Every structure is written in structure tokens, then in C-alpha cells.
Amino acid sequence: MTVPATIPAHDLRAMLVSERPPRLLDVRTPGEFETVHIAGAYNVPLDLLREHRAEIRQHLDDDVVLVCRSGQRAVQAEETLRSAGLLNVHILDGGITAWVASGFAVNRGAARWDLERQVRLVAGLIVALGILVSIVFPWAKWVAGAVGLGLTFAALTNTCAMGALLSRLPYNRGARCDAQAVVCQLVDSAATDKKAS
């Protein structure tokens, strides 16, 4: 079956109830995943996926659909998995945001701010404080300028250093999520799928 690189939410929903559903890898932070996720998805944060791509790739034989908030981190995850040799990887178009907007079922937990909203808050606070402090210390205006340059660089490279740093905070860590736990989940589900066949 040929599946496009980007899959709309309604097509993914149909695929999930098919005879051979794809594996869903949610590349958001554990905190974001705990807030809302598609049932059956595995939480493999982007930084963990990058670091352990070869090990995780060994346990992905079926079609894989990557999920994040809006699709940006999933694009980076797709590049990571393709560079590790996985060709049957796809992206949920519009991410979990599009899935929820379509009215499809999700598992919900405690509400937390998503990573992109946290980046906007921290960047905005740094700029505002930098301008205020520059009234007394003129050099502080360069802090605001550095944040602006950082955001510009993030947009041009489709990366975000501030987001990567914020994802490491305990608030975003949520439940334990490490490579060994992810691999165990993938192995267990593969064994269950083979028994069911």
C-alpha cells in the first residue's frame, strides 16, 4: 500500500481501524503527551528519537505515522528516521491539533502548556524584561536582540534551541520516558501483533 508522506486526520483514523494499522509515534514531550494523545500512540520524544534512532528503528517494521502538536517536530523526526533507513514513515498532517479539531477520540490527562506556547512565553518575557532593564542598563537591549535573532534562526533552520532546553525541564518530562522503555513497548507490541496474526 502506497501511503503519502503526509496523512490527513480522517485518513489516519481509517488506517487505525484497518487490518494492519500503522504504528503511531508521538514525538512531543512526555508532559504534552500526558495532556492529550491518540490511543495506542507511543511517546518517543524528538530528542530521545534522535539519540537512539538506530535502536528504535530496529523495532519498526510496519508503516509509522509521526505525531506532534502541529507537524513541525514530526518533520524533524521523519528526517531522523529516514536517515536511519526507515522508508515507511509518514506525518499526521496538522498533528494532534488537527486530530482534536476533527473531533476524533483522544486520551486526556492533566492539562499542561504545549512546548510552543512555553517558548512564546519565555521569549516574550525575556524581550520585555530586556527592554525594561535597558532603561537602567543600556546593554540589556542586546538581550532582547539576541532573542529576536534566536527566533529568526529557529524559523530558518526549523529547530528551536529554547524549545530543546524547555523540554528538559521537570514540568515537561512527565512520566519516565527513556530509550529502553520505548524499545520494550515496541518489542512487546510487535510480539502481541504477531500472536494476533
N, C-alpha and C positions, 0 to 999 in steps of 0.2 A: 504494500500500500504506500503510495507516494503522499506524503503529508507536507504542506507548505511550511516554510521556516517560521512563520507567524500564524498562530491559530486563534481565531475569534472565540470568545467565551462560549457561544452557543454550539460551535463545532466541538470544542473540548468536552462540553457536557455530554454530547452524543458519543464521543470516543470513550468516555469513562464508563459508560454502561455497555460497551461493546464486549465481544468475546475476549479480545486482547487489549485491555486498557493500557495506556501509557503510564510510565512512572512519572509522578509529579515531584519535582524538586523545588522547594521554596527557598530561595536564596536570601531572604530577608534575615534580619537579626532574630535571635530566639525570642526577644521581647515582642517584636512585631508579629512573629508567627503565633505566639501565645494569644495575642489580642484577637486575631482573626486568621483563619486558614481554611483551605479546601480539605474536606475529609479525605484521608488517605495520602495526603502530601507528606513528604519527608523534609524536615528542616535541615538544610545544608547551607549555612551562611556563606556568603560570597568569599570572605577571607579564608574560611576553612576549605572551601572547594578549591580555591587557587593553590593553597598549600599542599593539599592531599589529592590533587586531581587524578594522578595515575592510580592510586589505590582505590579511589571511589569509582573511577572509570571501569576498573576490572569487574565491577559488580553491576554494570548497567548494560544489559543486552537488548532490552526492548526499546521501543520509542520512549524518549524522555521529553517531557514538557517542563520548561523552567518558568517559575512564577516569582514575581517580586511585587512591589507596590504598583508601579506603573509600566514597567518594562525595561527601564534603563539598566538596572543591575542584572537582569536576565540576559541582556545583550552581552554584557561582560562575561557572564557565566557561560554563555554559548561559545564565545570565542575561546574561553579556557578549555572547555570540554572538546571542542573541535581540534584544538592544538594538541590534545591528549589522544586524538584518534577516534573520538566518538562522532559519527556522522548522522545518526538518527536523533538529533537534538532539535527541539523547537521551542518557541516562546509563546506564552499566553499573551495575546495582543491586549495591551492596556492593563495587564497584571491583575492583581486581586481587586483593584479598584473597579475594573470593567466587569469582573465576575460578580461582585457585590451589586453593582449598578444594574446588572441583568436580572437580579433577583434570585440567583442560584444559592443553594444551601451552603452554609459555612459553619465551621465550629468557632464559637466565640469564647474568649476568656476575659481577663481583666483588661480594661481599656488602657492603652499607652499611646503616646505620640509616636507616629512613624518617624523614621530617621530623617527624611527630607524636611519635615516640619521642625525637627530639632536643629537641623543645620541652619534653616532660615532664622530661627530664634537666636541662636548663638551668634551668627554672623551679624544680625541686626543689632544685638546688644553691644557687640564689640565696636561696630561702627559708631553707634550713638554715644557710647562711653568715650570712644576715642575723640570724637568731636567736642564733647563736653570738657574732657580733661585738657584738650588743646587750648582752652581759654587760659588756663594757668601755665601749662607746659606745651608750648607750640609744637614741639617734636611729636606729640601724641597724634597729630593729624596723619602722620605716616602709618600709624597702626591701622587706621580706617582705610587708607590707600592700599595697604598690604592685603587686607581682607578683600577689597574690591578686585585686586589683581588675582588673588587666590580663587575667587569665584569665577573670574573670566577664564583662568587656566582650567578650572574644573569643567566648565562648559565646553571648551575647545577640545579637551582630551577625554571627555566623558568619564572622568574619575573625580573623586572628591576626598581629599586628604582629611578635611574636617569630619566628613561622614565616617571615614575609616576610624578616626580617633574616637568619635562619639559611640560607634558601635562596640567599642571595647569597655564602655562604662558598665558597671553592675546593673544599672537600670535597663540596659539593652540586652544584657546577657540572658536573662530569664533562666529557664531550666538548663541543666547541664547539656551541652551540645559539643561533642568532640568527634574527631575523625573515627575513633574506634566505635563509639556508639552508633554513628551513622552507618558505618560499614556493617555492623551487626544487624541493624534494622534491614538493610538492603539484602544481606545474605538470608536472613530469616524469611523475608517476604518472597524471595526467589524460590526458596525451598517450599514454602506454602503454595506458591503458584504451580510448581512442578507436580506436587501431590494432587492438586485440584484438577490437573490436566488429565 
